[in-house]
């Protein structure tokens, strides 16, 4: 079938939107890395202007007319046709964008710019009161945003749907309830045993050595420094500025060896996904990761299933000892492998082990629902945070620095839709990795030899290159097809418990 001329016109308009989004992303990246302290107000104004310009392009009548003209053409294409997927995703994004007024998007961008700057100052000062007014407005904006999408069963559903298309609170809560029911006693059982000691990670490790080692690891995993870079920030993230510009960030603690490393590997997983999208979709809305959950599956796969594996350390320990010969003198693979897989009741989500990690996510997801439903006031959020950490993880943060102020999400975006992807992704990471091993049983041996190409190629072929084409074909399917009751938490628990207790081989 001959493609109509409108298809190229559509791609031209979509490329303009993509360019504007890249400029917007550059402003956000700069804000989170090198922005001068007094430049926050100006940056917030710039972000508001960009948000208004993007929204105007996204909702232009010309774009709507093109999509209307292309609808009959798309319906004649096979259900699995890539062009049909592109038209569907463009229509979906257009329909969502036209529901939200442009002035609201500008207001939201300006507010989150101010809120992020306030949080960056408040967290080290342990000053929740300084950000409380910002968070209260964020909650109001989040509710207002959800109201532009009537017809959902729960106020959080539109926010979740924007990150994980097809997912709802009703889908997520049963999965999370199963996880919590098994993880709380699992954590208790593990910490009551004599487990590996991670004291070796708490020595003094100068930043220069940590940084150089992380760059070596990223390069060997496949991160292309000709298409990206690594910088420091308050809260690690990966950001896509364009098809050939995917940047990662991390943070440094000179008294904790694993912090910088695993933040870097986690963000590298995100970047490998974005770097692996097909050139065919450059400048279109499908030239990006499918969903929050699928994206997190890649960061968690590389961070945990690869980065915490014994084979990983059989290869990289000698390199690390070259940077820190005194600190790691006499340290063998068993010691470092046990240290990076130690299970403990921790306060920080991004630095937690595989067993406790999802409890951190579940706490945040529950707090979001309570805030959106009006059961919890922002003023009471710090106390609620401490109560739930005590109940689920048995820990109480000494201050709000490691409590309600630790994550940037609520201070740099909306409340709702941000956290479910971390746990959905963790579950899917094990499933994807199992599929890769079934296709290539030699992968663990290759990891021991420092060879990651086979795994990387399998992921690029089966996940990365398809980009958001998956979003059109089976919305929510990767999340919705749940095994029988109890199977998801059991799968995750066995993978995590096996590694931490030492009986599971790197199969």
N, C-alpha and C positions, 0 to 999 in steps of 0.2 A: 504494500500500500504506500503510495507516495505521500510523504509528510506535507501538510499544508504550510504555506508561508508563515502562518500565525505561530507555528512552533518556534521558528527562529526569532520572531519578534518577542515571544515569551522569554526565550533564553536571554535576549538582550536586556529586557527589563529586570529579569532575575539577577543578571550579572551586576547591574547597577546597585541593586539592593545588597548584594554580596559585598561589593566594594565599600559601601557605606557602613556595613556591619564590621568590616575589617578595620576601618578608621575608628569606629566606636570602640572596638576591642583594644586597639592601640592606646586609646585614652585610658581605658581601664587598666591595662598592663602597666602603663607609666604611673598611674595613681598608686598602684600596689607595690611599686618597686622604687622609683627614683624621684617621685614628685616632691618638690621643695615643701617644707612645712607650712608655708604661708600661701600656697597655691591651691588649697582645697576649694575655696569658694569659687574661684575662676574655673576650676576643673568641673565642678558641679554644674555650672552654667553651660559649659561646653557640652557636657553629656546630655543635658536637657535639650539643647539645640539639635544635637545629633539624633536623639530619640524622636523628636518631632519630625525631622527630615526623613528618617527611616520609615516612620509610621505613614507619612504622606505617600511615600513610594509604595509601601506595602498595600495600601488601600486605594490606590489610584483607580479611577474609572477605566482607564486604558487597560490595566491589568485584569480587571474584572471582565471586560468585554472579550479580551483574548481567551480567558479561561472558558467563558460561555461558548465561544466559537469552537474551541478545541474539545468540548465535552462530547459531542457526537463522534468525533474522530477517535477519542480515547475509548469509547464504549465498543468500538469495532475491533480494538486490539485485543490480543489474548490476555487473560487475567494476569499472567506472569510477565508481561512485556515491560521492559524497563522504561520506555517512553510513557506508557500509561501510568507507571508509578510516579514519574516526575510530575506529570500533569495532576495526579491525585494529591501529591504532597503540596504542590503549589496551591491548589484549590483549598486544601485543608488550612494551610497557613493564612491564605487570603481571608477565608471565612472567619477565622479566629481574630485576625487583626481588625477586621471591619466591625467587630462587636465592641471594641474598646476605643473610646475617643482619643484623638491625638493629644489634647491638652493633659489628659490623665497620664499618658505615657511620658510626656515631658516633665510633669510634676513628680512622677515616680523616679525618673532618672536623676533629677536634681536632688530629691530627698535622699536616695540611696548614696549619692556622692557625698553629701554632708554626713550621713550616718556612718559611712565607712571611715571617714576622717575622725569622727568623734570616737568610734570604737578603737581605732589604732592608738589614740591617746589614752582612752579610759582603761583599756585592758592592763597595760603595765602599771597603771596607777591604782588598780583595783577599785575603780570608781563606777559602779553600776549606775549610780544616781545620775551621772553625767550623760549616760546614753538612754536612760529610761524614757525621756520624752521622745527621742527619736524612734525607739522601739514601739512606743504606743502609736505613733503615727504610721509606722510600718504595718502594724496590725490593722489599723484602719484602712490603709491602702490595700492590704491583702484581701480584706473582706469586700471592699469596693470592687476590686478586680474580679473576685469570684462572682459577684452579683451581675456582672456583664454576661455571664454564661448561665442563664436559668435552665432548669430541667435536670440538673444533676441531683442525685440523692443526698449528697453531703456537701457542705460548703468547701471542704478541702478538695473535692473531686476535680474541679476545673484546674486547680493549681497542680495537682498530681498529673492530670492528663497532659498538661503542657510539657511536662518532663518525661513522662512515661505513657505514651499514647495508648489509650484503651484501659488503663489501670484506674481503679477506684479504691476508696477506703474499704469497701466491702470485699474486694479482692485481697487486699493486703493484710487486714487485721487477722484473718484466720491463720495465715502463714506466720505472722509475727507471734501470735499466741502460742502456736506449736513450738516455735523456737524458744520463746521465753520459758515455757514449761519445762523444757529439757536442758536449756543452757544454765539456768540458775543452779539446779543441783549438780550439774556437770562441773561448773566452776568450783563449787564447794568441795566436790570430791577430789578435784585435782590439787587445789591449794592445801588440802589437808595432808597430802602426800609429800614426801621429800622429793622435790623435782630438781631440774637443772638450776644452776646458780648463774645469774647474769651480772655478777659483780664486775666481771671483766669489762663490761660495756661502760661502766661508770668511771673509768680512769680519765685522766686529762689527755684529750686528743685534739691538738691544735687544728684550727680551722683549715689552714692551708693543705694539710695532708688529707683531711676528710674530703675537701672540695676536689682535689686532684683525683682521689680514688673514685669518687662518684662519677666524675667525667669519664674515667676509663671504663667503669661499669656500663654507663649509658651507651657509650660507643660500641662496646661489644654486644650489648643487647640488640643493637640495630638502630639506635637513635641517630638521625642524620643531622649533624651540626651545620651542614650547609643549608638546612631548612629549619633551623631552630637554634635556641641557646638556653642556657640555664642561668637564673639570677636568684638573688635572695629576696624574701618577702616576709610579711608577718604571719601569713597562713598560706601554705603551699597550694599551688594551683597550676593547671595547664590551660593555656589560652590559644585559640586559633585566630590568627590575624589574616590568614589567607591560605590558599591551597599549599603553598610552599613556605609557610611561616607559622610553625607550631612550637610555641615556647613553653618551657617548664620553669618552675620556681621551687625553691626549697628554703629551709631555715636551718640555722646552725646552733648546736649546743656543744660546746667544747668538752663538756663533762658527760656526754651521752653519745656513744659511737654510732648507735643504730638509727638515731633520729634523722639526720641528714640523709643517710643512705637510703632508708626505706621510703622517705618522702620523695626522694629523687626517682627511685624505681617506680613508685606508684604513679607519679606524674608522667614518667616515661611511658608507662602502659597506655595512658590516655593519648599521648602524642604519637605513639606507634600506630594506634588506631587511625588518627586523623591523617598521618603521613601515608597510610596505606590505602586511602580512598582512591578510586580510579580517576585518571585524568579526564575521562569522558564526562564527568559530572562537575568539572571545575566551574565555579561561578553560579551554581544552582543550589537550591535548598536541600538537595539530597547529597551534596558533597560534604557530609559531616556525619558524626556518629548517630546511630539510630535512636537511642534513648538514654536516659540517665542510667538505667539499670544495665543495659548492654555496655555502656561506656565504663561503668564501674567494674563490670566483669573483667575487662581487660586490665585495668589498673590493679585490681586485686589478684588477678592471675599472675601477673609478672611480679608483683610485690611479694606474694605469699607462696604460691605453688612453685614458682621458680626461685625467687630471691631468698626464701627461707628453707629451701631444700638442702639436703646434705651435699648433693652434687654441686650446687652453686658454690658452697664453701670449700669443697675439695679443690675447685678451680681457683677461687679468688682469695683464699686465705694467704697463700704466699705473697700475692701482690699487696694485700693489706699490711702484712708484716713488713714489707719493704718500706712502707710509709711510717710505720710505728714499731720499729724493731725492739725498743725497750718495753713499751706497754704490752706487746704481744709475744714477748720472748717465752718460748716453751709452750705456747698455746697450741693445742692440736685441734683437728677438725671436730672431734666430739665436743670439746669445750665451747667453741664458738657456735656450733650448731645447736647445742643445748641452750646457750645463752640467748640467742635470737628467737628461740621458741619457748622461752619461759612463760608460764601462765601466772598472772598475778592480778589481783583486784586493783585496777589502775584508775586514774582520774582523767587521763587525756585520751580521747578517742583516736586521734591520728597516730598515737604511739602505743596503742594497746595491742595485745596479742590476738591471735585468730579466734580463740574461744570466747574471750570477753568482748571483742569488738562489736558484735551485733547487739549486745545489751546496751552499749552506748547509743547505738542508732535507735533502738526501740524506745529508749527513754526520750530522746529528742522528738521522735515521731508522735509519741503520746502527748508530750507537752504542746506540740503544734496543734494537735486536734483540740486540746483543752482551751488553748488561746483562741482559736478560730470559733469554737462553739460558745465562747463566753463563760466557760466554767472556771477559767483562771485569768486573773488580772496580771498585767505586766509587772505591777508593783510586787506581786507575790511570786513572781517567777524564780528569783534566786532561792527562796525557801523551798519551793516545790522541787527545784533541781536537786538540792541537797537531800531532801526526803526520798526522792526516787533513787538516787544513787546509793543511799544507805540501804534501801529495801532490795534493790536488784543486785548490786555489786558489793555491798557491805563496806563502802568507803564514804567519807565525808570530806569534801575539799576544805582546806583551811581558809580559803578566801574565794571570791568570785573569779579571780584570775584563772583558776583551773576549774571553775564552775561555769556559770552561765555566760561568762565572757570569752570562753576558750575558742568557740567556733565563730567564724566570720559570717556564716550564711545569713542569719537573721539581721545582721547589720549592713549587709551589702546586697540585699535582695528582699524578696517577699518572704513571708512566713507561710510555709506549706509547700510541699512538692519537692523539697530539697534533699530530704534524708532517706526516703524509702529506697532510692536507687542504690545506696551503699550496701544494704542487706540483700536486695534482689540480685545485685551484681556479684556479691560474695557467693551466693548459692550457684548462680550460673557459671561463675569462674570454674568451679569444680566440675561442672557438667561439660563445659567446653574443653577443659584440659583432658578430661577422660576421653572425649571424642578424638582429640589430637593424638593421645597415646594409643588409642585403638587403631588409628590409621598409621601411626609411626611408633612402634614400641621402642625404637632405638633412641627416642628423645632424651630420657634420663641419662643414658651413657654419653650422649652428645653434650649435655649440660656439664657433666663432670669434666669433659674435655674442653669446656669453654666455647662450644659451638651451639649457637642458638638459631641458626638459619632455618632448620627444618621446622621448628615450632613457629617461628616468625612467618615463614612462607605459608604454612597451613592456616594460620590465623588471618593472614592477609588475603588469601584466596577465598576462605569461607566466611569471613566476617568483615574485614576492613574494606575490601574492594567493593562490597555490595552497599556500603554506606547506608543511607536512609531508604534505599530501595526496599529493605525489609519492613520499614515503617508502613508502607502502603499495603504490602501483601498480607501480612498477618498481624494487624495491630494488637499488641498486647499478648500475642500467642506465646512468646518466649516466657512470659510470666504466668499466663492464665492456665497453661496446661499443667496442673498440679498433680503430682502422684497421689496415691492413696494417703489417708490421714497418717501423719507422723513421719512420712518418708522424707520430706524435705529437711526437717531438723535432724533426722537421723543421719542422712547423707552428710550434712555439714558437720555434725558433731563427730562422726567417725573420721572424717578427713582431718579435722583439727585435733581431736583427741589422739588419733594415731600418731601424728607427727610429734605432738608435745610429750606423749608418754613413751615414744620411742619404738613402738612396735610396728608401725606402718612403714613399709619400704617406699622408696620414691618410685612407685610404679607408673 
